[in-house]
Amino acid sequence: MNREFKLRFDQMREGNPSKAEEEGADENLLPPSAPARSLCLVWPNGRRFFLSYAYLMAGELNLSREKNEILLYFSSHTVTLRGYGLQSLFTELMQHLPSLIYQSEERYVTPEQNQGAFVTQIEVQRSE
């Protein structure tokens, strides 16, 4: 049976039987029933690089600097993400939810921008 299967009674119990599923879902996150199999990193120049979540061994969040830093340790590579408000992205990465992470130009960051994670630098290094 499909994990997404819901009875009409379940929808009525939740309070809104006519509500469409996944309203306003973020296009960079997969639905909870479909775990992301890979993480694709996208740079402003169009370069893309993907790694399989199956090889993600550990992650580390560093909030001690002006820019937050996430280190992702894959079996073959180490990925460094730097930016602002990366706490929510770190939580999503622990759950293997993001399928795409975009690097944005730092000049587009404004102080009043409180829209969650804003990645300004992506580095990928091959592990030895």
C-alpha positions as CSV (number, residue, x, y, z in Angstrom):
1,M,0.0,0.0,0.0
2,N,1.2,3.5,-0.8
3,R,2.5,5.5,2.2
4,E,0.6,8.5,0.9
5,F,-2.7,6.7,1.0
6,K,-5.2,8.5,3.2
7,L,-8.9,7.8,3.8
8,R,-11.4,10.6,3.5
9,F,-12.2,10.0,7.1
10,D,-8.6,10.8,8.1
11,Q,-8.8,14.1,6.2
12,M,-12.0,15.0,7.9
13,R,-10.4,14.2,11.3
14,E,-7.6,16.6,10.4
15,G,-10.1,19.4,9.9
16,N,-10.0,20.2,6.2
17,P,-11.1,17.4,3.9
18,S,-11.0,19.6,0.8
19,K,-7.4,20.7,1.3
20,A,-5.0,19.8,-1.5
21,E,-2.0,17.8,-0.4
22,E,1.4,19.5,-0.2
23,E,0.1,23.1,-0.7
24,G,3.0,25.4,-1.3
25,A,5.6,22.7,-1.0
26,D,9.2,23.8,-1.5
27,E,10.4,22.6,-4.9
28,N,13.9,22.0,-3.5
29,L,12.6,19.5,-0.9
30,L,11.2,16.1,-1.7
31,P,8.0,15.0,0.0
32,P,8.5,13.1,3.3
33,S,7.5,9.8,1.7
34,A,10.2,10.1,-1.0
35,P,13.6,10.4,0.6
36,A,16.2,12.3,-1.4
37,R,18.7,9.9,-2.9
38,S,21.2,12.6,-3.8
39,L,22.2,16.2,-3.0
40,C,22.9,18.5,-6.0
41,L,24.9,21.6,-5.4
42,V,24.4,24.5,-7.9
43,W,26.7,27.5,-8.4
44,P,25.7,30.8,-10.0
45,N,27.8,30.0,-13.1
46,G,25.6,26.9,-13.8
47,R,28.1,24.3,-12.5
48,R,26.3,21.4,-10.8
49,F,27.7,18.6,-8.6
50,F,25.8,15.9,-6.9
51,L,26.6,13.4,-4.2
52,S,24.6,10.5,-2.9
53,Y,23.1,10.8,0.6
54,A,24.0,7.1,1.1
55,Y,27.6,8.2,1.5
56,L,27.0,11.1,3.9
57,M,28.8,10.1,7.1
58,A,28.6,13.2,9.3
59,G,27.7,16.8,9.3
60,E,28.8,19.7,11.5
61,L,27.2,23.2,12.0
62,N,29.5,26.1,13.1
63,L,27.7,29.3,14.3
64,S,30.7,30.9,15.9
65,R,31.5,33.3,13.0
66,E,29.6,36.0,11.2
67,K,28.8,33.5,8.4
68,N,27.4,30.2,9.5
69,E,29.3,27.1,8.2
70,I,28.1,23.6,7.5
71,L,30.6,20.8,6.9
72,L,29.3,17.6,5.3
73,Y,31.6,14.6,5.3
74,F,30.8,12.2,2.5
75,S,33.0,9.1,2.1
76,S,34.7,10.6,-1.0
77,H,34.3,14.4,-0.6
78,T,34.0,17.1,2.0
79,V,31.4,19.8,1.3
80,T,31.6,23.2,3.0
81,L,28.5,25.5,2.9
82,R,28.9,29.1,4.2
83,G,26.1,31.6,4.5
84,Y,23.5,33.1,6.8
85,G,20.7,31.4,8.7
86,L,21.9,27.9,8.0
87,Q,20.4,26.2,11.1
88,S,17.2,25.2,9.2
89,L,19.2,23.9,6.3
90,F,21.3,21.8,8.7
91,T,18.2,20.3,10.2
92,E,16.8,19.5,6.7
93,L,20.2,17.9,5.7
94,M,20.0,15.6,8.8
95,Q,16.7,14.3,7.5
96,H,18.0,14.1,3.9
97,L,15.3,16.5,2.6
98,P,17.1,19.0,0.3
99,S,17.6,17.7,-3.2
100,L,19.1,21.0,-4.5
101,I,21.2,23.7,-2.8
102,Y,21.8,26.9,-4.7
103,Q,24.7,29.3,-4.0
104,S,23.6,32.9,-4.2
105,E,25.7,36.0,-4.7
106,E,26.5,37.7,-1.3
107,R,25.6,41.1,-2.6
108,Y,22.0,40.1,-2.7
109,V,21.9,39.5,1.1
110,T,20.0,42.2,3.0
111,P,19.8,42.5,6.8
112,E,16.0,42.5,6.7
113,Q,16.0,39.3,4.7
114,N,14.8,36.6,7.2
115,Q,13.8,33.9,4.7
116,G,15.8,31.0,6.2
117,A,19.0,29.7,4.8
118,F,21.1,31.8,2.4
119,V,24.2,30.0,1.0
120,T,26.8,32.3,-0.3
121,Q,29.7,29.9,-0.8
122,I,30.0,26.2,-1.7
123,E,33.3,24.3,-1.6
124,V,33.8,20.7,-2.5
125,Q,37.1,18.9,-1.7
126,R,38.0,15.4,-2.5
127,S,38.8,13.3,0.6
128,E,42.1,11.5,0.8
